[in-house]
Structures are given as structure tokens and as C-alpha cells.
Amino acid sequence: MNALSLSELSALIEQVLSAEMDGSYWVRAEISSVSIKGGHCYLELAEHSGEGLFAAKMRATCWGNLYPMLSAYFQEETGSTLQVGMQILVEVEVNFHAVYGLSLNVINIDPSYTIGDIARKRQQTILKLQKEGVLDMQKSLPLPTVMRRIAVVSSDQAAGYEDFMNQLQQSSYAFSTSLFVATMQGEAAAESIIRALQQIAEQIDNYDGVVIIRGGGATADLSCFDDYMLCAHCAQFPLPILSGIGHTRDISILDMVVHTALKTPTAVAAWLVDRMAIQTERIEQLRVRLRQTAERQIMLRQHKIDLLRQSVAMQSPERIYKKGYSMLTVGNRVIHSAKEVQPGQLLTTHLQDGSIQSVAR
């Protein structure tokens, strides 16, 4: 038996591959893992079968001499970095190493393929939310007359959170805010924000509304705001949600489902201050109207009292006496007819300047 050593077999494989696959190939695949080490990007590319199993899986590397350029190009075009679950179209060279086995060297990438896949997934998510009837649920929630008690979902280290708080504190209104810390970018963000919303829901009576803010960063790593589970959770949340996530490239699906979407944390704070100012003005107008109404009520009542006083004065005995009339009484009873008097009763005749007593016959 003419046996080969392992290294000889490896050399043979490398020789065959070099002879038969000496060029580059464009490959469609999904990223199943990605890590950056020493300036190099290490990927695991996969293709799923229709049964949820892997049809193929292979290691790929974008070396440090190309990765910074390709990464910047990809991020500029797509607004995102390479992430797990992303569909990509890459140009690769097939490489075989006696120790590390078969792998691919990434030498180029086509962002348009990924953009198309992102757009397709976005549309699928939007259509799913529409079909479930939750896409516009937040829009139908009534805003509280005064939004003063605010639950804030943000990173506690974000510059955007500081900007938001400074804007509120510089206003003349006494806002009450509670921070629910969450990761605001990357793969863990969607789940982290959902957990924060669940914490708010446990004490929902303490708040008038929710603010989800992120600021001070690039537009990369914001695909989490297109996540179906996060958007569905926000869409069905019982308190109105305001967003200010700095997603200036395109509107995110989260921006579409919340009650009010604004560009930045500062814009959210300004919106809250402006709304408070509007409500304060309305309250002042109501106070003025109430005072004016009360004054009119008092004036009308005073006028009625004056009329009653005049009427009483016109009908007072003193005024009647002055006209020459008199009043006849027996005891405390006023006499209106001679038939009411019996002979011998003591009569009192009341005049303007005194009274006269007599006896009936």
C-alpha cells in the first residue's frame, strides 16, 4: 500500500485547489458569526437548508490590509457594520492550509446586495405589523394633558441622555424623570430595551409617557430598531412612546410604530417643554376665563340684589305712609276689611310719624 502522510495529502489537496480554483468567486451567504481581532475580521459564513439545517458552513477572513477599507465602504453604503444574521455578497479566494484547513479570503464586498436584503426584511416586518393590526396602535393613544412624569429608556453614559436632561432642567417646568438603563446599539439592544419597557410596565401608573433616546453616535449598529419583537412590543405598549434615536439616515420601524418620532434626544426634550408650555398657557387662559365668568356671575347677582332692594324699598310701609296711607292692626294682625273687626276691639292706626289707638264700635 502506497500510503500518504497527512501533510502529503494536505499538499495534494492544496495543489489541486490551486490548479482548479486559482481565481476569485462571488459568494452569497449569511454571517453566522463575526469577530474582529488584531485588525482582521473573522467570519463564519453559512447557508441554511429549507429544513432549518445548514446546507453549508465555512470560515472566511478579511485580513487587516483590506478590512478597514471594505468595512468603511460597507458601513457608508448600508449604515451598518457586518452583523450576525446579515446576508452578504462577497468576493473570495479559496485557501487551504495544512493545519487550519479550508477557508475563504474575502477580497471584496457588494453592499447593494445587503441593502436589498435589509430592505426586504424591513418590508416583511412592516407588513407583519400591519397584518397584526398593531402598526398604528400607538398613534391612537391619547396624550395626557400634562406629560410631566417621564420614563426614560437610554444608556446612562450616552451624551444624548445628558443633552435630554439638560434641556428639561433648563426649562421652568418641574419634570419628573426615571432612567431605565438599556443597551442602545448592537445585537443585544432590542432585548435590552424590551426588558426596560417591561420594568416600566410593572409600575405603569407612575408615568405619563415613555421616551426612548440614543444620541452621540454614528448611524451604524442601529438595525436593532428594525427588530420585529422590539417594534411589536413598542407598538402595543399602553403608554405613549416618544423616540429620539438619532437615526438620520432612514426612519426606523421603531420610529414608525411609536406615538411621536423625533430626530434627537434634544428634540424630544424640546417637544416635551413646548407641550408643557402649551398646556400651561391653556390653563392660564382657563383661569382668566373662570375669573371673568365668576366676576360676571357676581355682577349679575349684585344687580339682582339691587333690584330686589329697590323693589322692597318701593313697597316698604315707610314709603307708603309718606304718600298718606295708613295701616290698621288688631294686635299683630293687619286688618283688610271692616268685617274683620269686632265692636270693642282695640285698634291701632299706623301713620308716618306715629300711631293712634281707638276702639271699634
Buried (B, 14 or more C-beta within 10 A) or exposed (E): EEEEEEEEEBBEBBEEBEEEEEEBEEBEBBBBEBEBEEEBBBBBBBBBEEEEEEEEBBBBBBBEEBBEEBBEEBBEBBBBBBBEEBBBBBBBBBBBEEEEEEBBBBBBBBBEBBBEBBEEBBEEBBEBBEEEEBBEBBEEBEBBEEBBBBBBBBBEEBEBBBBBBEBBEEBEBEBEBEBBBBBBBBBEBBBBBBBBBEBBBEEEEEBBBBBBBBBBBEBBBBBBBBBBEBBBBBBBBEBBBBBBBBBEEBEBBBBBBBBBBBBBBBBBBBBBBEBBEEBEEEEEEEEEEEEEEEEEEEEEEEEEEEEEEEEEEEEEEEEBBEEEEEBBBBEEEEBEEEEEBEEEBEBBBBEBEEEEEEEBE
